[in-house]
Amino acid sequence: MQPLSSIAFIPDGNRRFSVKSNIPLLESYKLGTQKAWDVMHWMKNYPEIKVGTFYTLSLENLQRKQIELKVLYSIFDQELEKALNDSFLKANQIKLKFIGKIKLLPVKMQKKIEEVEQATADFSLRTINLAIGYNGQDEIVDAAKQIAVDYQAGKLNIDSLTPEKFNSYLYSDFADPDLIVRTSGTQRLSGFLTYKSSYSEFYFSQKFWPEFSAQDLDLAVQDYYARQRKFGL
C-alpha cells in the first residue's frame, strides 16, 4: 500500500451550487472558502498527509468580470486576515504557501499574502499550498525561462538537469500529489499542477465543493488506499 503524504484539491462547483441552491454567488463563494478551512481541520484525522494543495484561483479566472473578481478579492482579503489572527494554524503547525502569478493580484493582497507566509514560515507539521493566479503550463514556461537565465549566468550545468532538478524551478518545491480530488463531477485537471501530477491518482466527487463533507474526504482517502500504484512498472 502506497503512503498518502500529499493531497490536492480542485474545489469546483461554487457557481453551479449558487444556482442550484438559489443563493447569491457571494454566499456560495463564502461557503466554498469555509470548506477549505473545514478540509484543513479534517486533515488532522490523517497524520500521514503532510502536504495539501488547493486550486484557489486559476490564471484564467483572473479574466472574469471585474464585479466577480471584486467579490473574490474581498473574500480572499478576509481569509488572509483570518489566517493572520486565527490560532488554528499555529496550534496545528500549518505553514501556508501561495503559488502562482501573485504579482497579478492587487498590491494590498500581495502584501497580505507575504505577511501570512512570513507568519507561518516556521510551522512544520503540515504545509498547505494555495494556488492563486495559477496555470500549470505557465509554471513550466516560467521554470524554463529561469533555467535559461541560470545557464547563461553559468549557474547551471545543463547536463545536470533532471526531472527532480527541474521540479526545484517550479513555483514551489513540494511533494508531488499522490491524490488529486476534484468536485462537481468534472473530470479534468484544468491546468492544475501540470508537471507534478504525472503519477497522481484521481478521485472525482459528484458533489459541488460547498457540499463536500468529511465523509466524502474519507471516501476519497479510502479509495486511494484500495488502489495499487505501479508508476509504470
N, C-alpha and C positions, 0 to 999 in steps of 0.2 A: 504493500500500500504506500503510494507516494505521499509525502507530507504536504500539507497545505499551509504554506508560510506567507503567501502573497495573494490577495484577492482584489479584484477591481469591479467597479460598478458603472454601468451606463444607465443612469436614472431617467428612463424615458417615459413619457406619457403625461406630463404635467398639464399641458394644454388640452389634451383629449379628456383628461379627468375633469377639468373645469367644465367642459361641455357636457359630459356625461352626468355630472353631479349638479349642473345648473348653479355653479358658484362663480364668483368673479375670478379672473385669471390671477389677480394678485393673491387671493386667498389660496388658490391651488399651488402657486409657487411657494408660498409660505409653508404650506403643508409639506411640500417636497423638500424644502430646506430642513425643516424639522426632522423629516425622515432620515436625512443623512446623520443628524445627531443621534437619532434612535439606533441606527445601524452601528454607530461607533460604540454605543452603550451595549448593544447585543454582542458585539465582538469580544466583550470580556468573557463570554462563555466559550471562546475558542482561543485559549492562550497560545496555541501554536501559530496563529496568524499574527505576524509581526508587521505586515505592510498592508494598508488599504488604500486604494486609489479610486477617486470619484471623478467622472467626466462632468464637471460642473457647468462649463460653458465652452462650446466649440468655437473655433475661429470663425466659422460660417455664421454662428449665432450672433456675432458682432455686427452682422449686416441686417439684423432685424430692425423693424420700425423703431424710431427714437423713443416713442412713447412706451414701448415694451421694454427697451433697454433701460429706460429711466426707472421703471418698476424693478427690474432685476438688480440694477446697481444700488438702488435704495435698500433692497433686501440684503444684498451682499455686505453693504456698509454696516447694517445692523448686526449681521452674523459675525463680521470681523470684530466688532465691538464686544460681542458676546464672548468670542474666543479670547479676548484680552482680559475679560473680567470674570468669566466663569471658572470655578475651581475644578471642574471636571477634568480638563486637560492636564493640569498639574497633578491632581490626585491619582490619575491613571498614567502619568508619564507619557503623554501622547504628543509627539512632535508634529507640527503642521508644516507642510511644504507646498508651494504653489508652482505649477509647471505650465508653461505656455508663453505666449507673447504678452507678458504682463505690461509692457510699455505701451500697449494699445489701449489700456484701461485709463479711466480718469486718474489724474495725478494724485488726488486725495486718496483714492483707493489703493494706488500703488504704494503710497507711504504707509497706509494702514496694514497692507499685506507684509511689508518689510518689518513693521512693528511686531506683528503676530509671529513671523518666522523667528525673529530675534528672541521674543519672549519664550518660545517653546524649544529653542535650539538645543538645550541641554537635556531635554526629556528623552528617555532612551528605551522605554518599554515597547512602544509601537510608533510607527510613522504613518501618518495619513497624508497622502498627496491629493491635492485639489487641482485638476486640470482646468484651466480657465484661459480663454483665448487660445485654445489648443487645437492643433491639427497634426496628425502623425506624419504626413508627408512633409509638411513644413519643418517639422522637427528634424527629419532626416536630412533635408536640404541645408538647414542651419548647421547641423553637425558637419556635413561635408564642407561647407564654407570655412568653418573653424579649423578643420583638418588641413585644408589648403593653406590657410594662414600660418598654422604651426609648421607645416612642411617648408614653406618659403622662408620662414624665420629660422629654420634649422633646428626646431624643437622636436621634430618627429621624423623618425626613420620610416618611410612609407612601407618598407618590407616588414616592419614590426606590427603593422596594423592588422588586428584580428577582430572577429566579431565582439569579443569581450572589450577590447580597447575602443572600438567604435562606440560601444554602449556608454563609455565614460564621456563621450562628447554630446550625449543627449541632454535634454533639459535638466534631468535629474537621474543620478545613477542609483537605482533601487532594484530589488529583486523582481525579475520578470513575473508577471501574474500567473499563478498556477491555474486560477479560475477567474473567468470574467462572467459576471451576471448582468443580463440586460432585461429590463422590464418592458411591459406593453406588448409583448408578442413579436415585436420586430426582430428579425434575425440578421443583423449585420453589425459591423464594427463602427461604421460612420466616422472613420478616421481616427479611432481611438487606439493609442499605443501600437501603431503600425509595426514598428520594429520589434517591440518587446513581447508581442503576442504570438510569435511564430509557433510555439508549442503550448499555448494556453488552452485549457478546456473551457467550453462554453455552457452556460445554463441560461435558458430563456424562460422567463416567467410571463404568463399571460396578463398579470395584474399591472395596472398603471403604477408608477412609482409611489404616489401618495398612499396607495393601498398595500404596499409591500409590508409584510409583518415579520415578526421574529420567527414564526413557524416557517415562512417562506425562505428565510435565510437558512434555517436548519435543513430544509428540504434540499436546497442548493448544495450545502456542505456535504450532506449525506450522499447525495447523488454523485458528487465528486469522488468521495472515498470509495464508492462502489465501482469506479472505473479502473481500468488498467492503462497506465500511461507508458508507452513504449518508446517515445522520442525517435521514431523511425527505425528502431532496432528490430 
